[in-house]
Amino acid sequence: MMKVENLTIGIQLFMKDKDAKSSEKIFNHAVKDLDEMKNNPRGSYGIVLNDNLIHRETSEGFKENSLERDYPNQVVKE
């Protein structure tokens, strides 16, 4: 049987408003919701909340003001 730690699922979220910065309140709410969900597939979930800027070529937005919960503190679903 595959170990949960060997399946990593990355979630990138972005703020809706153009000039919005990453919100710690929204980030904590998203992490709490993910942690409490019961029907998620098994795995380790890393979650990132970025501001509104999305890099066109990579579809990423990670930078210094991004908030993240990732290895070694992912949300683990057994």
C-alpha positions in Angstrom: 0.0 0.0 0.0 1.3 3.5 -0.9 2.2 5.8 2.0 0.1 9.0 2.2 3.4 11.0 2.4 4.3 9.8 -1.1 1.3 11.4 -2.8 1.6 15.2 -2.6 -1.2 17.4 -3.9 -0.4 21.1 -4.4 -3.1 23.7 -4.2 -2.4 27.3 -5.3 -5.0 30.0 -4.5 -5.0 33.6 -5.6 -6.7 36.7 -4.2 -9.7 37.8 -6.3 -9.1 41.6 -6.3 -6.3 43.1 -8.4 -4.5 45.0 -5.7 -5.2 42.6 -2.8 -2.3 41.2 -0.8 -2.3 37.6 0.5 -4.7 37.6 3.5 -3.7 35.6 6.6 -7.3 35.4 7.6 -8.4 33.9 4.3 -5.4 31.6 4.3 -6.1 30.2 7.8 -9.8 29.7 6.8 -8.8 27.8 3.6 -6.4 25.6 5.6 -9.0 24.9 8.3 -11.6 24.0 5.6 -9.2 21.7 3.9 -8.3 20.0 7.2 -11.9 19.5 8.1 -13.1 18.1 4.8 -14.0 14.4 4.9 -14.1 13.3 1.3 -10.7 14.3 0.1 -8.5 11.7 -1.6 -5.7 10.3 0.5 -2.5 12.3 0.3 -0.4 15.2 1.7 -1.8 18.6 0.7 0.4 21.7 0.4 -1.6 24.9 0.2 -0.4 28.4 -1.0 -2.3 31.7 -1.0 -0.8 34.2 -3.4 -1.8 37.8 -4.1 -3.6 38.5 -7.4 -0.6 38.4 -9.8 -0.3 35.2 -11.9 2.8 34.7 -14.0 1.5 34.1 -17.5 4.1 31.5 -18.7 4.1 29.4 -15.6 0.6 29.9 -14.1 2.3 30.5 -10.7 2.3 33.4 -8.4 4.6 32.5 -5.5 6.6 35.3 -4.1 7.7 36.8 -0.8 4.1 37.8 0.3 2.7 34.4 -0.5 1.4 32.3 2.5 2.0 28.6 2.5 1.6 25.4 4.5 3.8 22.8 2.9 6.4 20.2 3.8 6.9 19.2 6.5 3.6 20.6 7.8 1.2 19.6 5.1 -2.5 18.8 5.6 -2.4 15.0 5.6 -5.5 12.9 4.7 -5.4 9.2 5.6 
